Each structure stands twice: as C-alpha cells, then as structure tokens.
Amino acid sequence: MKKFVIKNLEKKPLNEVKLVWEGNPISAISEQFAEKRYRAKYTALPMEGLEVTCDLSSINEWLRNTQLFENEIDSFLRLNFHRFWATMVFDTESIDCITSFLQESTPCYLSIVAITNNQEIVATYERIMQKVLAVICRMITNKESDTEWISREYLAKIIYSKYLISVPMIFDLLTIYGRTNACILKKIIDIILKIEPKYLSDLELALKFIQKSFSTVQEQLEKNSTSDNVQLLYDLCLHTLDCTTILSILMDVCTESRDICASINMDQTITSIYDCFIPSLYKYIFIYDEMSSYLDLVNRIRVELLSSFRCIINSYIEKVLEKNHQSLKSTTNLDSVEALLSIFTLCLSDNIFVIDYQKLYPVENDIEILRQACPKMDTFKADFIIQAFLSGDENNFVKLPKQSKPANHVNGCNVFEEEGACALSLDTDNSTVLSTDIEKQIRIVQDILPDLGDGFVKKLLHRYDNTELAIAAVLEGNLPPDLDACDKNEVYIPPDYQENLLMETGIRRINVYDGDDYDVRINEKPRGIIKTGKGFPGQPKTAKDLLDDKSYVKELKSRYEKYSFVMENCDYDDEYDDSYDAITESESKKTAKKPQSMRDVLVDEVEDDEESEDGDNDIQENQNKNNPLNFCENPEDVRARYERKRQQKFGGPKKHSERDVVGKAKGQGQTGAVLMNRHKKEVNKSSRANHNRKQGSSWKKSRGMIPS
C-alpha cells in the first residue's frame, strides 16, 4: 500500500480533509487507508476452578497466543491517527480483536496475583491490560495534535453507529478495570455520554436487563434447589457476582446511573435478592463443600449489593443537600426526603439486608442529616425507621438484651472459664429468659453464617455484646486468637442435669421421674396426691357403698329427657311413613328381580295390602314380631309372608276388589271402577285418622325407633 504523509497545514479535521487516490478525491479517513487482515484473538487463562492450572503445556500455549495478541495491540498504537480510525471503522477484525480481551479476561474480583504465583503470567497479563486500555482511550480521543484531529460530531457518529463502543463493552471495562482504574473509567464514560446522549437510553435498557437477570437467577435456583447440580450453583454465583460488580462500580463512576437505578426501583430488587437469593445460594454451596472458595464470592456479592444500595441512598442525600444549599423551595426538598424515607420503609421487610446494611452504614446518621437539611420532615416515620434498623431479631422491632460478662485479660487476650464460655449459669432467677435470648441470637448468626456450629456461636456471643459485632468479626477475620483457634463447627452440649442433681442432693438418678416435682425423697411437699391403700379419694370404699351409689340415675335421667324433647318437637313425614314398609321389603328381596312396571306400583300395592282381606294375618304377624321375648323374627314366618305376597303379585290375575285403585299395569288402560276408586280415595283421604300417620307412628314405636 502506498504510504501517504498528510500535511494538514490548514489544521482542518481529518474527516474533512480530501486526498487524491488513483485520480479520485477521497477522505483522509476512508477504507483505502484501513489495514485489513486476520488478527489474533485473546484466549482466556487455563483455569481449574478459580485458580490457574499447573499444566506447563497449557501455560506455554497461552503465553505464545498472548504474545501474538500483544503484537496486534501494539500495531494499533503505532498507526497514524487517520489510519487508526480508518482501520477501526472499516476493519471489523480490529474491533473483534479488542473485544476478545474484554470478554475473556479475568474479572477484577479474581485478582491475577491471587489465582497464580507464576510471575511471567502476571507480568504479561498486566502489560496487556495497560495496552488495551490505551487503545480504548485513543478511541474516545478526537484530537491528538493540531493537525491530527476529528470533530466531536464525527467521533460520536462513528463510535455509536459503527458499534465501536457499546454499553456491553463499557460493562466489560468495569468488570476488568473497575477497582484499579476507576478515575480513567469515569473519564471515559463522561466523555461518551457528553458527545453522544443516546448512550443514556442504552444504559437504562442495560440496567433493566441486569434487574431482570437478578430475577432469572433466583428462578433458576428455585427450580434446581439442590446441591447435586454444583456446576449450576457455581455458574449462578459467578453470573450474579458479575452483575453486582458492574452495578456497584457503575454507580461509583457514573452519577447518571444512580438516577436511572432510582427510577426503575433497583433498590427494591437489591433488597429482595439479598434477602431471598443469597442465603439459599450460600446454603447449597456450603452443603456441597464447606471449604469451597465460592463461599467467599457469595460474601463478595453481599458487599457489592450493599455498596450499590448505598450509592442510591447517597444520590438522594446529595439532592437534598444541593437543594438546601441553593435555597430552593422547601416543598421540593421535602419531596426528596419523603422519597428516601419511603425507600427505607420498603426495605424493612427484608430482615437480613436490614441487619447487614445497618452494620456497615448506620441509618441514624443519614436520618440526622435529613433532619438538619429539612426540619419539616416526618419525625414519626424517621424514628420508626431508626428503631426498625436498630432491632436485631426476626421480628424487626424487638431489641435483644445485651449480656455483659466480666473478662479476664491475660497478655492482651480475653480468657473465659470453660463452662462460662459455652453455657449460661443455672442458678440465676432469669436463666430461662436468658437461655431463650441466647438461642435467638444463635439462630440469627447461623442464618447469615450457617457453616458455624452452635457451640462456637455461643462462645462468640459471650465475647461480643451483640450479634452484629460477632458477625462482623467473623466476616472480617478479626477474631481473638483464642476464638480463632477454636473449632468453628463445635456443637453445644448442654450440661447434664443428673450430675447437678447428684451434687445438690447426693441421690443418684435411677429413672426419668427421679428429681422432679413429685419426688418425695427430695421434696417435703411434693405436688399431686400421695395415694395409700386401695381406691382413690372420693371413691366408694366397699361393695355395699358402690351398690348404694345412685349417681348414675341422674345421668340417665338427663339423657332420656333429651330424647323426650326430641319426640315432642319431631314432625313426621306422612309420605315417609306410607312408603317405609315397601322400601324395607324391596331392599330385603335380593334374589327376586321385578320388572320395571312392578317396581313402579310397589308403593301403591303395599298400601292396598294393608287394607286388603289379608290384613288380619299381617296384624297377627306384627303382634308376633312385637313380642319382647323374641330377639328376632322367626325366619320361617318371614319366608312364609314373602311367599304369600309373591303368589298374590305374580301367581295369577289379581281379583280386583271394590276398592281397587291399582288397576292394570301402566299403558294397558284402566277400568271405570278403578278410576272411580282412585277419585274416591283422593277426595276422602283426609277422613282417615290423619292419613295413616298414627298407625305409622305406632309401628315405628313398636320397633324401638322412637323412645317411649
């Protein structure tokens, strides 16, 4: 390629400078000046878990590939200004080369010094980091000298429309350089947002995507809530840590992102995932491996979330102070204060978050600043928030009593007696209350640090005044030497009550009832009744007294009085009385199968049978059945009665009496006599004794269905 030496004597922007190329005028930043070729990409470090592998062949291969990648980055830095921009705009391989490092490099929470002790790898990686950052800085620079520069409008156009710098690339920069080059990143983001305001809308969409990612990882953990799929747990941990690190660093270096997070309610998302997702993730990883290095990453997620929430709170406080300094209207200032108090109130339902946030950022300091800046704020709500944040139990509103115990100081260390360090004294009047309080505090500590045994936690709580100080000492690794040397998984074994009883009374316990309130050997006035001889107090002493006791008569009288009350207030259903015999007999005939036409007229036939010429025989049979000496009816009589009725119904044509109301089967037509009898029965049915009700009642009473 023919090399051009541009002499921009008029000091115009290079995008407006025209050159002659093969007889045609072209711009100084055109495709003809781009160096197009295949470029080496960056490859990730060979890792085993969270550490660099010890395989020498993999390390040597990574060093060779990294050297090729470093040569590509050096070539970008050596290009002239117009060739650099022509290459970036018209050569897609160049931007892919840079993004390969941003996507495959080690994040800032995995320090290169911590994951490997190979000095060659550390030196090479740090050198490449500096050179890639230099290329990014050159991409946002529109002027390198008086003759080599481009207009800001043209710079904003090419980096936004050609996707040279995008919001995902900014997030990758935050993940890699966020903790060591925060000032440079702040300058890069400020320049990008200043020259192209469209990045603000893209940034809002990206933050909403992070907010959605928090919900996604929580759903994945709920669907796969088991420690067997450990790789999924590790992936969820790393993904969440990436999102939280980006969110925390972004709000540190970009003030505009704080307002965006406040507008999309990112604070509620942070408190929710802190209270619901983080403890479950920690528990499942701990079940799989108690010494897993991913547990430290989970704790780092907690720190990043707290820092992100603090940035949102600081943005509100800064607005309040700024408005107060500018002497704006008090109503505007009051709105910001109320918004901040609402955020504090909404997060009170997330107990774990409230405890940890209060430990790092005491909320009473923020409330005091608001009181001074806005005297008209709601003091009742402010006091309520302070009291809720200061509370430490699961109810969020009860302050656990602090237990103070004198300590012996030997060589600058606190030394407790063996029993005093693990158990409460049993000879105090409020031992039960203190025991309940210490158990609550142990549960609070184990909710946050489930890997600690209750015996070790009990020693911690006797050393420190409250649970916050104990948790902070464990997380910061700032335990006293004697506690640090103790077994972290120690289980608390309560003192044996039998040994204390033996020392107090001299009586060895033989069974579980010895030594209780009923033991006559140690209690002068034991509880209960001391029984001697037969029987119990108040019971009959002889058989004669037992027979003369008629107290049971009162019980029987009260019972039968209830039956008489039911009888007097009972209303009988005449239809039920008329059809009871027919239903009973039809259910008894299990072997006889009747046609449908016979079943339809069964009830009417039974009524007719009661009034027929065979009524005397039925009455005699009923009298035999009603004999109280008969335990049950004679089966022969039952069979004979059923046989007579069967012969009457199926044994031949029935002789219709003068009062026949049944007639022929349905569909065969009825005679005039039957129709007349039916009409007479319908008209005169009220003339009989209450429509057979008395007879049915007598029949039921004779069979014991109604008490006499």
C-alpha positions in Angstrom: 0.0 0.0 0.0 1.3 3.4 -0.9 2.0 5.4 2.2 0.6 8.9 2.4 2.0 11.6 4.6 -0.8 14.0 5.3 0.2 17.6 5.8 -2.8 19.4 7.3 -1.5 22.9 7.1 -4.9 24.4 7.4 -5.5 22.3 10.6 -8.8 21.1 9.5 -10.5 18.0 11.0 -9.3 14.9 9.1 -12.8 13.8 8.2 -13.0 17.0 6.1 -9.5 16.7 4.5 -9.6 15.4 0.9 -6.8 13.4 -0.7 -6.3 12.2 -4.3 -6.3 8.4 -4.6 -5.8 7.0 -8.1 -7.2 10.2 -9.6 -10.2 10.3 -7.3 -10.7 12.6 -4.3 -11.2 10.7 -1.1 -11.4 11.5 2.6 -8.4 11.1 4.9 -10.5 8.5 6.9 -11.6 6.1 4.2 -11.4 2.4 3.5 -8.3 2.7 1.4 -6.2 3.5 4.4 -7.5 0.6 6.6 -5.1 -2.3 7.3 -7.3 -5.3 6.8 -6.1 -8.7 7.8 -6.8 -11.6 10.1 -5.9 -10.6 13.6 -5.0 -12.8 16.6 -7.6 -13.0 19.4 -7.0 -13.2 23.1 -7.5 -16.6 24.8 -8.6 -17.0 28.4 -6.2 -18.2 31.1 -6.2 -22.0 31.6 -8.2 -22.3 34.8 -9.1 -25.2 37.2 -11.9 -23.9 39.2 -10.8 -20.4 40.4 -7.1 -20.9 40.0 -4.7 -21.1 37.1 -3.9 -24.7 36.1 -0.4 -26.1 36.8 -0.1 -27.7 33.4 3.0 -26.4 31.8 1.9 -27.1 28.2 -1.3 -25.1 28.7 0.6 -22.2 30.2 3.2 -22.2 27.4 0.5 -22.2 24.8 -1.3 -19.3 26.5 1.9 -17.3 26.6 2.5 -17.9 22.8 -1.0 -16.8 21.9 -0.8 -13.8 24.2 2.4 -12.7 22.6 0.6 -12.7 19.2 -2.3 -10.8 20.6 0.1 -8.2 22.2 1.7 -7.6 18.8 -1.8 -6.8 17.4 -2.4 -4.3 20.1 1.0 -2.7 19.5 0.1 -2.3 15.8 -3.0 -0.3 16.7 -0.9 2.1 18.9 1.7 2.6 16.2 -0.7 3.6 13.4 -1.1 7.2 12.4 -4.2 8.9 13.5 -6.1 8.7 10.2 -5.0 5.1 9.6 -6.0 4.2 13.1 -9.6 5.5 12.6 -9.8 4.1 9.1 -8.8 0.6 10.4 -11.3 0.8 13.3 -14.2 1.9 11.1 -13.6 -0.3 8.1 -11.9 -3.4 9.5 -14.3 -5.5 11.6 -11.4 -7.8 12.7 -9.8 -5.0 14.6 -12.7 -4.3 17.0 -13.2 -8.1 17.4 -9.6 -8.4 18.5 -10.2 -5.8 21.2 -13.5 -7.2 22.4 -11.9 -10.7 22.7 -9.8 -9.5 25.5 -12.7 -7.7 27.2 -14.8 -10.9 27.1 -12.1 -13.5 28.0 -10.0 -11.7 30.5 -10.1 -12.3 34.3 -12.5 -10.1 36.2 -11.3 -7.8 38.9 -12.8 -9.9 41.8 -10.3 -12.7 40.7 -7.0 -10.9 41.1 -4.3 -12.3 38.8 -1.9 -12.3 41.7 -4.3 -14.4 43.8 -5.1 -17.1 41.2 -1.5 -17.8 40.2 2.1 -17.4 41.5 3.7 -17.5 38.1 5.4 -14.2 37.7 5.6 -14.4 33.9 1.9 -14.8 33.6 1.3 -11.9 36.0 3.7 -9.6 34.1 2.3 -10.5 30.7 -1.3 -10.1 31.8 -0.8 -6.7 33.4 1.1 -5.4 30.4 -1.7 -6.4 28.0 -4.3 -4.8 30.3 -2.4 -1.4 30.1 -2.1 -1.6 26.3 -5.8 -2.5 25.7 -6.9 0.4 28.0 -4.6 2.7 26.0 -6.4 1.6 22.8 -9.8 2.3 24.3 -8.6 5.7 25.5 -7.4 6.5 21.9 -10.8 5.5 20.6 -12.5 8.3 22.6 -9.9 10.9 21.8 -10.8 13.3 19.0 -7.6 15.3 19.0 -4.0 14.2 19.3 -2.4 17.3 17.8 -3.3 20.4 15.9 -3.1 18.7 12.6 -4.4 15.2 13.6 -8.0 15.5 15.0 -11.6 14.9 14.1 -14.7 16.8 15.1 -16.7 15.6 18.1 -19.8 15.1 16.0 -18.0 12.8 13.6 -16.5 10.9 16.6 -19.9 10.4 18.2 -21.3 9.3 14.9 -18.7 6.6 14.1 -18.4 5.1 17.6 -22.2 4.9 18.0 -23.3 3.9 14.5 -20.4 1.5 13.9 -20.7 0.0 17.4 -17.1 0.7 18.2 -18.0 1.4 21.8 -21.2 0.0 23.2 -22.8 -0.4 26.6 -21.8 -4.1 26.9 -18.2 -3.1 26.2 -18.5 -0.5 28.9 -19.7 -3.1 31.3 -16.8 -5.4 30.4 -14.4 -2.5 31.1 -16.0 -2.0 34.5 -15.6 -5.7 35.3 -11.9 -5.7 34.4 -10.6 -2.2 35.3 -13.2 -1.1 37.8 -11.3 -1.4 41.1 -7.8 -0.3 39.9 -8.6 2.4 37.2 -11.8 4.0 38.5 -10.7 7.5 37.6 -9.9 6.6 34.0 -13.2 4.8 33.6 -15.1 7.8 35.0 -13.5 10.0 32.4 -14.2 7.5 29.6 -17.9 7.3 30.5 -18.3 11.0 31.0 -16.8 11.7 27.5 -19.0 9.1 25.9 -22.2 10.4 27.5 -21.3 14.0 26.7 -20.6 13.6 23.0 -23.5 11.1 22.4 -26.5 11.4 24.8 -28.1 8.3 23.1 -25.9 6.2 25.4 -28.1 7.2 28.3 -31.2 5.4 26.9 -29.0 2.4 26.1 -27.7 2.5 29.6 -31.2 2.4 31.0 -32.1 -0.6 28.9 -28.9 -2.4 30.1 -29.7 -1.7 33.8 -33.2 -3.1 33.3 -31.6 -6.2 31.8 -29.5 -6.6 34.9 -32.6 -6.1 37.0 -34.2 -8.9 35.0 -31.1 -11.1 35.4 -31.5 -11.0 39.2 -35.0 -12.4 38.9 -33.8 -15.1 36.4 -31.0 -16.4 38.7 -33.5 -16.5 41.6 -35.9 -18.6 39.5 -33.2 -20.9 38.4 -32.1 -21.5 42.0 -35.7 -22.3 43.0 -36.2 -24.7 40.1 -32.9 -26.5 40.8 -32.7 -26.1 44.6 -30.3 -28.9 45.3 -26.6 -29.2 46.0 -26.2 -32.1 43.5 -26.0 -29.8 40.4 -23.0 -28.0 41.8 -21.9 -26.6 38.4 -25.2 -24.7 38.1 -24.6 -23.2 41.6 -21.1 -22.1 40.6 -22.4 -20.5 37.4 -25.2 -18.7 39.2 -22.7 -17.4 41.7 -20.3 -16.1 39.0 -23.1 -14.6 37.0 -24.6 -12.8 40.0 -21.2 -11.5 41.0 -20.6 -10.1 37.5 -23.9 -8.2 37.6 -23.4 -6.9 41.1 -19.8 -5.8 40.4 -20.9 -4.0 37.3 -23.8 -2.3 39.1 -21.7 -1.2 42.1 -18.8 0.2 40.0 -21.1 1.9 37.5 -22.8 3.8 40.2 -19.5 4.8 41.7 -18.1 6.2 38.4 -21.3 7.4 36.8 -23.7 9.7 38.7 -26.3 9.5 35.9 -26.7 5.8 36.5 -27.8 6.4 40.1 -30.8 8.4 38.9 -31.7 5.7 36.4 -31.5 3.0 39.1 -33.7 5.1 41.4 -36.3 5.5 38.6 -36.5 1.7 37.8 -36.7 0.8 41.6 -33.4 -1.0 41.6 -33.2 -0.6 45.4 -36.2 -3.0 45.9 -34.6 -5.5 43.6 -31.3 -5.3 45.6 -33.0 -5.9 48.9 -35.1 -8.7 47.6 -32.3 -10.7 46.1 -30.1 -10.0 49.1 -32.7 -11.5 51.5 -34.1 -14.4 49.3 -31.4 -15.5 46.9 -28.0 -15.0 48.7 -28.7 -17.1 51.8 -30.1 -20.0 49.7 -27.1 -19.9 47.3 -24.7 -19.9 50.3 -26.5 -22.8 51.9 -26.5 -25.1 48.8 -22.8 -24.4 48.1 -21.9 -25.0 51.7 -23.8 -28.3 51.7 -21.7 -29.5 48.8 -18.4 -28.2 50.1 -17.8 -26.5 53.4 -14.4 -25.2 52.3 -15.4 -24.1 48.8 -13.8 -20.9 47.6 -17.1 -19.9 46.0 -18.4 -19.1 49.5 -16.1 -16.1 49.6 -17.5 -15.0 46.3 -21.0 -15.1 47.8 -19.9 -12.9 50.6 -18.4 -10.5 48.0 -21.8 -10.4 46.3 -23.3 -9.2 49.6 -20.7 -6.4 49.8 -21.3 -5.3 46.2 -25.1 -5.2 46.8 -24.8 -3.2 49.9 -22.5 -0.8 48.1 -24.9 -0.4 45.2 -27.8 0.3 47.6 -25.7 2.9 49.4 -25.0 4.7 46.1 -28.7 5.1 45.5 -29.2 6.4 49.0 -26.3 8.9 48.6 -27.8 10.2 45.4 -31.0 11.2 47.3 -28.9 12.7 50.2 -26.9 14.7 47.7 -30.0 16.1 46.0 -31.4 17.1 49.4 -28.2 18.9 50.4 -27.9 20.5 47.0 -31.4 21.9 47.1 -30.9 23.1 50.6 -27.7 24.9 49.6 -29.4 26.6 46.6 -32.2 27.8 48.9 -34.9 26.2 46.8 -38.5 25.8 47.9 -38.9 23.6 50.9 -41.6 21.6 49.2 -39.2 20.4 46.6 -36.7 19.5 49.3 -39.4 17.7 51.3 -40.3 15.5 48.3 -36.8 14.1 48.1 -36.7 13.4 51.8 -40.1 11.6 51.7 -38.8 9.5 48.7 -35.7 8.5 50.7 -37.8 7.6 53.8 -40.1 5.5 51.6 -37.1 3.5 50.3 -36.0 2.8 53.9 -39.5 1.8 54.8 -39.9 -0.6 51.9 -36.7 -2.5 52.7 -37.8 -3.2 56.3 -39.4 -6.5 55.3 -36.0 -7.9 54.2 -34.6 -8.6 57.6 -31.2 -9.9 56.6 -30.5 -6.9 54.4 -31.5 -4.5 57.2 -29.1 -6.1 59.7 -26.1 -6.1 57.3 -26.8 -2.6 56.0 -27.1 -1.1 59.5 -23.8 -2.8 60.4 -21.9 -1.1 57.5 -23.9 2.1 57.1 -25.8 3.2 60.2 -29.1 4.7 59.2 -29.3 7.0 62.1 -26.5 9.1 60.6 -28.5 9.6 57.4 -31.7 10.5 59.3 -29.8 13.1 61.3 -28.5 14.7 58.0 -32.1 14.8 56.7 -33.3 16.4 60.0 -30.8 19.2 59.7 -31.5 19.8 56.0 -35.3 19.5 56.2 -36.8 20.4 59.6 -40.3 19.8 58.3 -39.7 16.1 57.6 -42.0 13.4 59.3 -40.2 12.8 62.6 -42.5 9.9 63.5 -41.7 8.0 60.4 -38.0 8.8 60.8 -38.0 7.5 64.4 -39.8 4.4 63.3 -37.2 3.6 60.6 -34.3 4.1 63.1 -35.9 1.8 65.6 -36.6 -0.9 63.0 -33.0 -0.7 61.7 -31.6 -0.9 65.2 -33.5 -4.0 66.0 -31.8 -7.3 65.5 -34.3 -10.2 65.8 -36.5 -11.8 63.2 -39.5 -9.5 64.1 -37.5 -6.4 63.2 -38.9 -4.5 66.2 -37.6 -6.0 69.4 -34.1 -5.2 70.6 -32.4 -8.2 72.1 -30.9 -7.6 75.5 -27.2 -7.3 75.6 -25.4 -9.6 78.0 -22.2 -8.2 79.6 -19.8 -10.5 81.4 -16.5 -9.6 83.0 -13.5 -10.8 81.2 -10.0 -11.8 82.4 -7.2 -10.2 80.4 -4.1 -12.3 80.1 -1.4 -11.0 77.7 -4.0 -8.8 75.9 -6.4 -11.7 75.2 -9.8 -12.4 76.8 -9.8 -15.7 78.6 -13.1 -17.2 79.8 -13.7 -20.2 82.0 -14.6 -23.4 80.2 -18.2 -23.6 81.4 -18.8 -19.8 81.3 -17.8 -19.6 77.6 -20.3 -22.1 76.4 -23.3 -22.2 78.9 -25.4 -19.8 80.9 -25.4 -20.1 84.7 -28.2 -22.2 86.0 -28.5 -20.6 89.4 -29.9 -17.3 88.3 -33.6 -16.4 88.6 -33.9 -15.4 84.9 -32.0 -18.4 83.5 -34.9 -19.4 81.3 -35.3 -15.9 79.8 -31.5 -15.6 79.1 -31.4 -19.1 77.6 -34.2 -18.2 75.2 -32.5 -14.9 74.2 -29.2 -16.6 73.6 -30.9 -19.2 71.4 -32.5 -16.4 69.3 -29.1 -14.8 68.9 -27.6 -18.1 67.8 -30.2 -18.5 65.2 -29.6 -15.0 63.9 -25.9 -15.7 63.5 -26.4 -19.1 61.8 -28.9 -17.6 59.3 -26.1 -15.5 58.0 -23.2 -17.9 58.7 -24.7 -21.4 58.5 -21.3 -23.1 58.5 -20.7 -22.2 62.2 -21.6 -24.6 64.9 -23.9 -23.5 67.7 -21.2 -24.2 70.3 -18.8 -21.8 68.6 -21.5 -19.2 68.1 -22.3 -19.4 71.8 -18.7 -18.6 72.6 -18.8 -15.7 70.1 -21.9 -14.2 71.7 -20.4 -14.4 75.2 -17.4 -12.5 73.9 -19.2 -9.8 71.9 -22.0 -7.5 73.0 -24.4 -8.3 70.2 -24.8 -10.4 67.0 -23.7 -7.6 64.7 -20.3 -7.3 66.2 -19.9 -11.1 66.3 -20.8 -11.4 62.6 -18.6 -8.6 61.6 -15.6 -10.1 63.4 -16.1 -13.4 61.6 -16.5 -11.9 58.2 -13.6 -9.6 58.6 -11.4 -12.3 60.1 -10.7 -10.2 63.2 -11.3 -12.9 65.8 -9.3 -13.0 69.0 -6.5 -15.7 69.0 -8.3 -18.0 71.4 -11.5 -17.9 69.4 -9.7 -18.2 66.1 -8.1 -21.4 67.4 -11.4 -23.0 68.4 -13.3 -25.5 66.2 -15.7 -23.5 64.0 -18.1 -26.5 63.8 -18.2 -27.1 67.5 -21.6 -28.3 68.7 -23.1 -27.1 72.0 -23.8 -29.9 74.5 -26.0 -28.7 77.4 -24.9 -29.5 81.0 -26.2 -32.8 82.4 -29.0 -32.2 84.9 -28.3 -35.5 86.5 -24.8 -34.5 87.6 -26.1 -31.2 89.1 -28.8 -33.1 91.0 -26.3 -35.6 92.3 -24.1 -32.8 93.6 -27.0 -31.0 95.2 -28.9 -33.9 96.8 -26.4 -36.8 96.9 -29.1 -39.1 95.3 -28.2 -40.7 92.0 -30.9 -40.6 89.5 -32.4 -44.0 88.7 -35.2 -43.2 86.2 -36.6 -40.2 84.4 -39.0 -39.3 87.2 -36.4 -39.0 90.0 -35.7 -35.5 91.0 -38.9 -33.9 89.6 -41.7 -32.1 91.5 -43.3 -35.4 92.5 -40.2 -37.0 94.0 -40.9 -37.5 97.8 -37.3 -38.1 98.5 -36.1 -34.6 97.9 -39.4 -32.6 98.2 -41.0 -32.1 101.6 -44.3 -31.1 100.0 -44.4 -32.8 96.6 -47.0 -32.0 94.0 -50.0 -34.3 93.5 -51.8 -36.7 95.8 -50.0 -39.3 97.9 -52.1 -42.5 97.5 -52.0 -45.1 100.2 -54.1 -48.3 100.2 -56.9 -49.2 97.7 -59.0 -46.8 95.7 -58.8 -43.1 95.2 -60.1 -40.3 97.4 -63.8 -39.8 97.0 -64.4 -43.3 95.5 -66.6 -46.0 97.2 -64.6 -48.0 99.7 -66.8 -51.1 99.9 -69.1 -53.1 97.6 -72.2 -52.0 99.5 -71.3 -48.4 99.1 -70.8 -49.0 95.4 -74.3 -50.6 95.0 -75.9 -47.8 97.0 -74.4 -45.2 94.8 -77.3 -44.0 92.5 -75.5 -41.1 91.0 -75.7 -42.7 87.6 -79.5 -42.3 87.7 -79.2 -38.6 87.3 -77.1 -39.1 84.2 -79.7 -41.5 82.7 -82.5 -39.1 83.6 -80.8 -36.2 81.9 -80.1 -38.4 78.8 -83.7 -39.6 78.5 -85.0 -36.0 79.0 -83.2 -35.2 75.8 -85.0 -38.0 73.9 -88.4 -36.8 75.2 -87.6 -33.3 74.0 -86.8 -34.7 70.5 -90.0 -36.7 70.4 -92.2 -33.7 71.4 -90.7 -31.5 68.8 -90.5 -34.0 66.0 -92.6 -33.7 62.8 -93.4 -36.9 60.9 -93.4 -37.1 57.1 -96.6 -39.0 56.1 -95.1 -39.9 52.7 -92.1 -41.4 54.5 -94.4 -43.4 56.8 -96.5 -44.8 54.0 -93.6 -46.0 51.9 -91.3 -47.2 54.7 -92.6 -50.8 54.6 -92.4 -51.0 50.9 -88.8 -49.7 50.8 -87.7 -52.1 53.6 -89.2 -55.2 51.9 -87.9 -54.2 48.5 -84.4 -53.9 49.9 -84.7 -57.3 51.6 -85.5 -59.2 48.4 -82.1 -59.6 47.0 -82.8 -62.7 44.9 -86.2 -61.6 43.4 -85.9 -59.4 40.3 -89.0 -57.5 39.5 -89.8 -55.8 36.1 -89.9 -52.1 35.9 -93.7 -52.0 35.7 -94.0 -53.9 39.0 -91.4 -51.6 40.8 -93.4 -48.5 39.7 -96.5 -49.6 41.5 -94.8 -51.2 44.5 -95.8 -48.5 47.0 -99.4 -48.4 46.0 -99.7 -52.2 46.2 -98.3 -52.2 49.7 -100.8 -49.6 50.8 -103.6 -51.7 49.3 -102.3 -54.8 51.0 -102.6 -53.2 54.4 -106.3 -52.7 53.7 -107.0 -56.0 52.0 -108.6 -59.1 53.3 -105.2 -60.5 54.4 -104.8 -57.6 56.8 -105.7 -59.8 59.8 -102.8 -62.2 59.1 -100.4 -59.3 58.8 -101.6 -57.9 62.1 -101.1 -61.3 63.7 -97.6 -61.5 62.3 -96.8 -58.0 63.6 -98.0 -59.0 67.0 -95.7 -62.0 66.9 -92.8 -59.7 65.9 -93.6 -57.2 68.6 -93.3 -59.9 71.3 -90.5 -58.5 73.5 -89.3 -62.1 74.2 -88.4 -62.6 70.6 -84.9 -61.4 69.9 -85.6 -61.5 66.2 -88.5 -62.6 64.0 -88.8 -66.3 63.1 -87.2 -66.8 59.6 -89.9 -69.3 58.7 -92.6 -66.7 59.3 -90.7 -64.2 57.2 -90.3 -66.6 54.3 -94.0 -67.6 54.5 -95.1 -64.0 54.5 -92.9 -63.2 51.4 -94.2 -66.3 49.7 -97.8 -65.3 50.1 -97.1 -61.8 48.8 -95.2 -63.2 45.9 -98.1 -65.6 45.0 -100.5 -62.7 45.3 -98.5 -60.5 42.9 -97.1 -63.0 40.4 -99.2 -66.1 40.9 -102.1 -65.1 38.5 -104.5 -62.4 37.7 -105.5 -60.4 40.6 -109.1 -60.2 41.8 -109.9 -56.6 42.0 -111.9 -55.6 45.0 -114.4 -53.0 45.1 -111.8 -50.6 46.4 -109.2 -51.4 43.8 -107.2 -48.3 43.0 -104.1 -50.1 41.4 -105.7 -51.5 38.3 -103.7 -52.8 35.5 -100.1 -52.1 34.6 -99.2 -48.8 33.2 -100.0 -48.4 29.5 -102.7 -51.1 29.4 -105.6 -48.8 30.3 -107.8 -48.7 33.4 -111.4 -49.6 34.0 -114.0 -47.1 35.1 -114.2 -48.8 38.5 -110.5 -48.3 39.2 -110.7 -44.6 38.1 -113.7 -44.1 40.3 -112.0 -45.7 43.3 -109.0 -43.5 42.7 -111.1 -40.4 42.7 -113.0 -41.5 45.8 -109.7 -42.2 47.6 -108.3 -38.8 46.6 -111.4 -37.0 47.9 -111.9 -38.9 51.1 -108.2 -39.5 52.1 -108.5 -36.7 54.8 -111.3 -38.6 56.6 -109.0 -41.2 57.9 -107.0 -40.7 61.1 -104.6 -38.1 59.9 -103.8 -40.1 56.7 -102.4 -43.2 58.4 -99.9 -41.1 60.5 -100.9 -42.5 63.8 -100.6 -46.1 62.6 -97.2 -45.5 61.1 -96.0 -43.8 64.3 -97.3 -46.8 66.4 -95.5 -49.2 64.1 -92.2 -47.3 64.4 -92.5 -47.1 68.2 -93.2 -50.9 68.4 -89.8 -51.5 66.8 -87.9 -49.2 69.1 -87.3 -46.4 66.6 -88.8 -43.8 68.9 -88.2 -44.0 72.7 -91.3 -44.5 74.8 
